[in-house]
Amino acid sequence: MNSKLQPRYFTNAIVKCNCGNVFETGSTQNEIKVEVCSKCHPFYTGSKNLLLESGGQVDKFKKRYNV
């Protein structure tokens, strides 16, 4: 392989989330900053259902279809 064409690969790249979670992964960047990770994303934390129910969408559905 031509080393001029291939990007440098870091095996211990550090990923930092806004929630404070820090973990290591492999990447072509040495440090990655993300806004949402698996520790704070609603889908992975299980709070996704709570967000939907708090908005009253379930009640609107029940009223509309007489369930």
N, C-alpha and C positions, 0 to 999 in steps of 0.2 A: 504494500500500500504506500501511496505517496503521503508523507506526513504533512505536507503543506495543504492538502485538500481536506484531511480529516480533522475535525475539531478535537481539542483535548478533552478527555473523559476523566472526571473526578469521581472516584469510588466512594468518597466520604463527603459528599456535598451536604451542606446543612440547610434544612428547610425550617423557616421561622414563620409562625402563624400570628395573626393579630391577637388571638386569645392567649398567647404565651407558650403554646405547645412548640417544642423543638424536637426534630428527629433527623436522622441521616438517611440519605439515599444516593443513588448514582445518577449523575447528570453531567451535561457539558458546561454547566455553570457551577461555580464554587459555592455560592450562597443564593438561596431562593427565598423570596418573601411572598407569602400568600395571605389572602384575606380570610379564607375559610378552609378548615381541615376536617378530618374525620372526628376529631374530638368536639368540635363546636357546630358542625353542620346539622340542621334539624332532621334530616333524613336518617343519619347515623345515630343521633342521640335519642331518637324516639319522640321528640317534641313536635314532630310534623303533625300528628293527629291533634295535638292540643291546640296548635295554631289554627287549624281548620274549624274545630269545634268552638273556639272562643269567638270567632267571627260571626257565629249565628248561621252558618251555611247549612248545617244539619237541620236546624229548625225551619229554615226557609224551604228546604226540600220536603220536609214532612208536611208543612202547610200546603204546599203546592200540589202534592200528589195524595193528600189525605192518608198518610201512612201512620 
